[in-house]
Amino acid sequence: MAGTTDRSQGRVSHQAVAPMTGSPASRRGHPRLTVGMEEEFVLIDPRTGRARPTAEQVLRRIPGPLATQVVPELTRFQIETNTPVRTDLRRLAADLLELRTVTSAAAASVGAGLAACGTCLAGVAGMPPLTSSPRYLHMYQHFRALLHGQAACGCHVHIGIADREEAIQVSNHVRPWLPLLLALTVNSPIADGMDTGYASWRAILWARWPSAGPPPLFSSAEHYEALVDSLYATGAILDRAMVYWLVRPSDHLPTLEFRTADTCATVEEAIMLAALIRALASTALADVRRGVAAPQVHQTPLCAAYWRAARDGMEGDCVDLLSGRRMPTWHLVRQLLAKVCHSLEDSGDLALVTAVLHRLRCGGSGAARQRAAYNRRRRLADVADLLLRQTLAIPNFPDRPYVPRG
């Protein structure tokens, strides 16, 4: 639940990713943008997959300078990590793996496992144990049962766009692609000890919040601010950190934050997501600077497409919001790659992205892999074992793009 970390305790969840700015444009006019990432994890019993409310003990065991990059979350069985700012995504991958490894070791020292997934497998029904802070108590008093079953963990990608007006216009341009970004990262099919029937149950949990979901089209930065003020005036948010739109300009960093994805099962998949988001934002920013108008996608079909992505993920269908047609998700992936290919080439990330996408298509999404592990013996322990192994899997990035045969 990034953006909700209690600052009254002197912990600022995003301090490790500030400041961020874009660097000069590439030879094709695509700006080279910086990236920072937040990953949220569930602490589980390694033998059963049930939630373990041990975050405070884990945080006390994070060593040295990394202690500032691992912070508490809404509940006592969640924890969040924040990376430094990077332009080289392979260095960012090393940051993610280091944070996962160190935090996992700290969790193991108190008998817990660090699981990279969008929801907890079991043990989170009803009101969760909240992290001790006045802010979270206020949230409970105001929103009450909205917090029941709240164990949603996401992967948030910050893209360095310092100009707020440009950030708002980039948000407008990327809206049609938000459902696909979810479909590529679905990793939460199991919750409360059962298969929910959704590839991303986290996305469904988040849809309950009045400030969540795809952002509207904004006419300007002033329009954005007016809508945020209206959310506050109605009590739909208690502060600006509770603006939970899937894309939002950060309130305290010069970034545009993408909040579409489940916590990715592996570092490879998290970096693939970051690369695609940066390429999409870079392509959109180049269009904004050339005066290209954003697609006029209405809110209702956009929300419906996001629901479809949460249900089906990579293994089903999605909606091309620019044509209105439903199609297999992988067909739309090809369209996205065609759109952002030049930006991926300029940043040197094309090989990385195509290779990881190929492995995902062959091996299945995080959600599909969880279901396969569960269906073998109908045991949550098997899924827990899979999640813990994937969390620490070492990425393997190629130097050349994968080229499909035929």
N, C-alpha and C positions, 0 to 999 in steps of 0.2 A: 504494500500500500504506500508506495513512494510518495513523498510529499506530506505524509502525516506524522513523520518523526517529531517528537516533542522537542521544541527548541528551548523550552523553559528549563530543561536540564543541561543546557549548554552543548547539546549534540546536534549538529546540523548535518542532515543525511547527505547533502549534495556538496559538502565542502571540498571533497576530493576531485570534483570535476569543474572547478571554477579557476580562472576565467576561460571562456572559449571564444574563439574568433575564427572566421574563415581566412584562408590564405589566397594568393592571387589565382586568377583563372587559368585553366589549362589551355592548350593550344586550340581546343575546340570551343572555348568559351564557357566550359563547365567549371564553376568555382570549386576549389579544393577545400573541403570543409573538415573541421575537426570533429571528433567523436568522443563521447564519454558514455559509460553504461552503468545502470543500476540493475542488480539482480536480487530478487527476493527468494528466500528458501524456506522450506519447512524442516523443522527438527523432529525426527521420528525415532521410534523404537526400531532398531535394525532388524529385530526378530519378527515383529508383528506389523510394522508400518503405522502404528498408532502415533498420534501427536505426542511429543514430549515437551512440556513447558519449561525448558531449561535455558532459555535465551540469556538470562542474566549471568548464569554461571559460564556459559560459552563466551560471552563478551569479555569477561574478566580474564579469560585465558588467551586472548588474541595478543601476540607478542609485538613489541616495538612499534615502529611507525605505522604498521598496518592497522593498529587499533583504531586509528581515526577513520579508516575506510570500511569498518564493519560496525553497523549501528543497529539499535533495536527497531522493531516494527510494532504494528498495532497489538498483536497478541504475543504471549510469552512462549509460543512455539514457532515463531517466525523470526527471521533475521535478514538483514539487507547488507549487501556489499556495494561499494562505489569505486569505480576505476579512476585513474588519472585521465587527463585529456591526451588524446593521441591523434595523429594523422595516419600512422602506419598500423593497419589492422592486425598484422602479425604480432606487433608489440602489444596491442590491446588484448590479443588472445593470450599472450603470456601473463598479462595482468589478471585476466579473468581466472586462468588456471591457478595462479599463485593464491588469489583470494579464496577460491574454492578449496584448495588443498589445505591452507592454513586454518580456515574456518572449520573444515571437516575434521582436522586433527583436534581442534579445541572441543568440538562436539563429541568426538570419540572419548575424550578424557573424562566426560561426565556421563558416558553410556548412551549417547545419542548419535544419530546419523544425520548428515546434511543431505537433503533430497532436493534436487532440481526438478520441480514439477509445479503445475499451476494450482493444484489443490492437495490437501492431505488425504491419504487413503482412508483413514478412519479416526475416530476419537475427537471429532470437532462439532458434533451436533449440539444444538442449543447455544447458549451464551458462552463464548470462548473466554479463557483467562486473559484479561487485558494487561498490557504493560502498564506499570504503575506510573501515572502522570495525570495532572489535572485536566489536560486537554482530552485525553481518551475518556476520562470520566464524563466530561462535558458532552463528548460525542455520544456516549451511551445514553445519557439523560435526554438528549435531544432526538436521537434517531431510534433508540430502543431496539426493537426486534430486527431492524435492518442489519444489526451486527451478528445475529444468530447464524451459526455456520460459517462465519467469516474466516476463511483460510485461503484467501486468494493471493497468489504470488505471480508477479509479472516481471517481464524484462523490459526496461525502459531505456530508450536510446536518445541521448542528447546530441543534437547536431548544431554546430556553432554558426548561428546566424545572428549577428549583433543588432542589425537594424530591425526594430520591432514591426514596422510596416511591411518590410519584406518577409519577415517570418509569418505574418498573418496571411499574406498572399500565397506563400508557399503552402500553408495549411489548406487554403482553398484548392490549390492545384492537386494535392496528393489525396484528397478525400476519396475519389473513386477506387483507390488501391488499398484502402485500409482493410477491407474484408480479406483480401488475398494475403496480406501480411499476417493476419491471424491464422488463416488456413495453413500457411507454411510452418507455423510454430505451435500448433495445437499439442498440448501435453498435459491434459487434465480430464481424462474420461472417467476416472474412478473417484468417488467421494462417498463418505458415510458407508463404506464397506460394500459398495455396489457399483456396477457399470451404469452411469447416468444416461446413456444413450447419446451423449454429446462428446465430441472430440475435445472441446474446451468448455468444461463446466465453469471454469473461472470466469469466462466472458459472460455467462448467464448470471452468475452471482453478482458481477459488477453492474449488470444492467439494472439492478434494483435501485441504485443510487440516483437521486434526482439530477445530479450534475455529471453523470457518466454518459458514455455512448459517443457516436461520431459527432464531431463539431459541426455547427451550422456554417453556412457560407457567410463570411464577414465582408462587409463593404470597406472596412478600414480598421486600423488599430483602435480608433475611438469607438467604433461599433463593438469590437471585442470587449473593451473596458465597460461599455454600457451594459452589455449582457451579463458580465461578471457581477457588476453592481446590482443588477436585478436579481440574480441568484442569491446574493447576500441579503438583499432587502426582504426577500420572501422566506428566508431561513433555510433555503435549500443547501446552502453552504454556511459553515461557521467562520471560515476565513478563506483567503485566496488559495491556500494549499489544497483545498478541497474541490478545486476545479478539476474534475476527472475526465474531461474530454479525451478522446483517443489521441489527439494531437493538440498540444497547447504550447504557447510561448511560456518559458519559465518565468516565474515571478521574481527570481533573484539571480538568474544567470542569463547571459546573452545567448540563449539557445532556444531551439524549437525541440520540444520533447515529444517523442513518439511512444505511446503507451498501449500499443495494440496487442502485444504478444504475451502468451504464457511464458513463465520462466523456461528457457530452453533446456532440453535434456542434456545437451553436451555443449562444450565450448565451441566446437565446430559450427553447430547450428546457430549459436548466439552471434558468432562473427559473420556468418552468412547473412543473418538478419541485419546486422549493422551495416554491412556492405551494400545490401539492397536499399536500405533506408537512406544511406548517404547518397547513393547514386540517384535515387528518386528525388531527394531534396535538391541535389545539385542540378539535375535536369530541370526541375520546376523553377529553381531560382534563376537559371539562365532564361527560361521562358518569361518569367516575371520581368526581368530586366529588358527583354525585347518587346515587352508590351503585349504578350500573348494572353488572351483571356482565359480564366480558369473554367473548366467544365461545369455546366450548370446542373449538377446532380441534386435531385430533390432529397430531402431528409428521409422520407418514408421508405423509398426503395433502398436507400443506403443502409438504414437500420435493418431492413429485411435481409439484405445481402450479408450483413455482419452476423445476423442470427444463423443464416444458412452456413456460413463459414464455421461458426462455432459448433454446429451440429455435425457437418460432414468432414471438415478439415481437408487434408490433402487427398484423401482416398475417395472423395465424393465429387459433387458438382459445386460450382460457384456461379455467381452472376457477373457478367461483364456489364458494368453500370453505364459504360459509354454507348453500348448498343442495345442494352436491355435483354440480352440473350443469356439463357442458362447454358452452361457448358462444363465439361470436365475441368477440374481445377488446373491440371497440368497444361491445358490449352491456354488458359489465361496467364500462367507462368511464362510461357513462351512469348506472349504479347508484352509482358512486363520487361523481360530480358531484351526484347527488340527495342523497347523505349529507352532503356537506361544503358544499353550496351556501350555506347561511346564513353559515358562517364565511368563505367567499370574498367574499360580499357585504359583510360587516362590515369586512374588511380592505381592500376596494377592489380585490381581485385577480380578480374573476370575469371581467371583460372580457379581461384578459391571458390567463387560462387557456383560456377558450373559443376565443379567436382562435388561439392557438398549437396547440391540439388540432385545430382545423379545418384549419390549414395542414399539420399532420402527416398527417391523414387524406387530404388531397388529394395531398400530395407524397411521402408515405411516411416511414417511420422512418429513423433514421440507418443502420441495417443495410440496409434496402431501397435507400437511395440509394447506399451503397457497392457493393452487388451490381449495380445498374444501371450504374454507372460502369465496373465491371470487365467486365461482360458485353458491353459495346459493342465492345471490341477485345481483351479478355483480357489487359490490361496493368495491372500494379500501379501504374505511373506515373500512370495516369489516376485511380486511387483516391487516390493520394497528393495529386495536385493538388486533388481535391475536398475532402479533409480539411483541407488548409492554407487553402483559401478559406473553408470553413465555420467554422473556428476563429475567424476574425476578422470574421465577418459581423456587421453592426450590427443590433441588435434593433429591431423596429418594433412597439410595443405600442399597441393601440387604447384609446379611452376608453369604448367601449360594448361589451357582450357580443355575440359572434356568435350570431345566432339562425338555426338551420337552417330552410330553407323546406320546406313539405310535412309 
